[in-house]
Amino acid sequence: MTLIYPNIVPENNLRLPEALTIKHGPARLLSTFVLEGDKAARGVGIRLRLRYDFSELLYFNKQEVGHRTWFPLVKMFNSEYCNLVPENS
């Protein structure tokens, strides 16, 4: 028997709070935590977004490694070593 799961992958490049759906646990507490974290990040100039373009991440990482501002990606996030698609990442 093949199990079919609905695609629950949100649209690419959404703000993190908009990309999350809380299905388990105390929804009000978790949503408050996520929103406060997003506000704190925005307060210091960081914009949290959900992205799953790992080829772009690898390209950007190679540039930043060349500038010595980042470390190389670990293999589990490197699309040259594994098949990363939105449904499994």
Backbone torsions as a table, in degrees:
resi	resn	phi	psi	omega
1	MET	NA	127.8	178.9
2	THR	-93.0	128.7	176.6
3	LEU	-88.4	133.7	179.3
4	ILE	-114.8	119.9	179.4
5	TYR	-106.9	138.3	176.9
6	PRO	-65.8	148.9	178.6
7	ASN	-73.5	114.2	-179.9
8	ILE	-106.9	15.3	-179.6
9	VAL	-74.2	122.0	178.9
10	PRO	-72.7	166.6	176.6
11	GLU	-57.1	144.1	179.5
12	ASN	-67.5	144.6	173.0
13	ASN	70.6	30.1	173.6
14	LEU	-84.3	153.5	170.5
15	ARG	-59.9	142.1	-174.9
16	LEU	-52.4	-48.8	-179.0
17	PRO	-61.0	-32.5	-179.5
18	GLU	-76.6	-21.4	-176.4
19	ALA	-87.5	-12.1	-175.4
20	LEU	-95.8	143.3	171.1
21	THR	-126.3	121.0	-178.7
22	ILE	-92.4	115.8	-178.9
23	LYS	-109.5	-18.9	-177.1
24	HIS	-134.6	148.5	176.9
25	GLY	91.0	-176.5	-179.1
26	PRO	-74.8	96.6	-172.7
27	ALA	-57.3	-44.5	-178.0
28	ARG	-63.3	-44.5	179.7
29	LEU	-65.2	-46.1	-179.0
30	LEU	-66.4	-40.1	179.6
31	SER	-67.0	-38.4	176.2
32	THR	-62.7	-42.6	178.6
33	PHE	-59.5	-46.9	-178.9
34	VAL	-64.8	-44.3	-179.1
35	LEU	-65.4	-41.0	178.4
36	GLU	-66.6	-38.8	176.0
37	GLY	-63.2	-40.6	177.6
38	ASP	-64.2	-42.2	178.1
39	LYS	-64.2	-41.4	179.2
40	ALA	-63.8	-41.8	178.8
41	ALA	-64.0	-45.8	178.6
42	ARG	-61.8	-32.6	179.2
43	GLY	-62.8	-24.8	177.9
44	VAL	-108.7	15.3	173.8
45	GLY	87.9	15.0	179.1
46	ILE	-105.1	131.1	177.9
47	ARG	-107.8	115.1	-178.6
48	LEU	-87.5	121.7	-179.8
49	ARG	-134.7	149.4	176.1
50	LEU	-92.7	119.1	179.8
51	ARG	-130.1	148.2	176.6
52	TYR	-138.1	34.5	174.4
53	ASP	-96.5	86.5	-174.5
54	PHE	-74.1	-22.1	174.0
55	SER	-67.0	-40.8	177.3
56	GLU	-66.9	-39.7	176.8
57	LEU	-60.6	-43.4	179.4
58	LEU	-63.1	-43.5	178.2
59	TYR	-60.0	-48.6	-179.7
60	PHE	-63.3	-41.9	179.7
61	ASN	-60.7	-43.1	180.0
62	LYS	-62.5	-37.5	176.8
63	GLN	-64.2	-46.1	-177.0
64	GLU	-70.4	-33.7	174.7
65	VAL	-62.6	-39.6	176.8
66	GLY	-61.9	-31.9	176.9
67	HIS	-86.8	-1.7	-179.4
68	ARG	62.6	33.3	176.9
69	THR	-104.6	-15.8	178.0
70	TRP	-130.8	162.7	168.4
71	PHE	-92.6	158.2	176.5
72	PRO	-62.0	149.9	177.1
73	LEU	-62.6	144.9	171.1
74	VAL	-71.8	154.3	-172.4
75	LYS	-59.1	-30.8	-177.9
76	MET	-68.2	-16.5	175.3
77	PHE	-109.6	5.8	-177.9
78	ASN	-99.1	113.8	-175.4
79	SER	-68.0	-8.7	174.4
80	GLU	-77.3	-19.9	-176.0
81	TYR	-108.6	-17.5	-178.4
82	CYS	-148.3	159.6	-178.3
83	ASN	-89.4	95.6	180.0
84	LEU	-99.4	121.6	175.7
85	VAL	-128.6	161.8	-177.6
86	PRO	-54.2	-34.0	-176.4
87	GLU	-72.6	-21.7	-179.5
88	ASN	-114.4	4.8	-177.1
89	SER	-124.1	NA	NA
